[in-house]
């Protein structure tokens, strides 16, 4: 399953997530904090979607109500 998601309330402009058999295969982020998001993408590879959502959902960025990790969790919910 390929998930293309336009995040809201963050610097990133798009997420492209590949999920196979409930496991994250790849996460590509357009825009945002490059180094941090490359690291996050690397850590998510091989992780079960349920675990990724559990770990990322609700993370906030500064005074914002959301963050790139939280938005990635929202996108991954489409695979559940």
Buried (B, 14 or more C-beta within 10 A) or exposed (E): EEBEBEBEEBBBEBBBBBBEEEBBBEBEBEBBBEEEBBEBBEEBEEBEBEEBBEBBBEBEBEEEEBBBBBBBBBBBBEBE
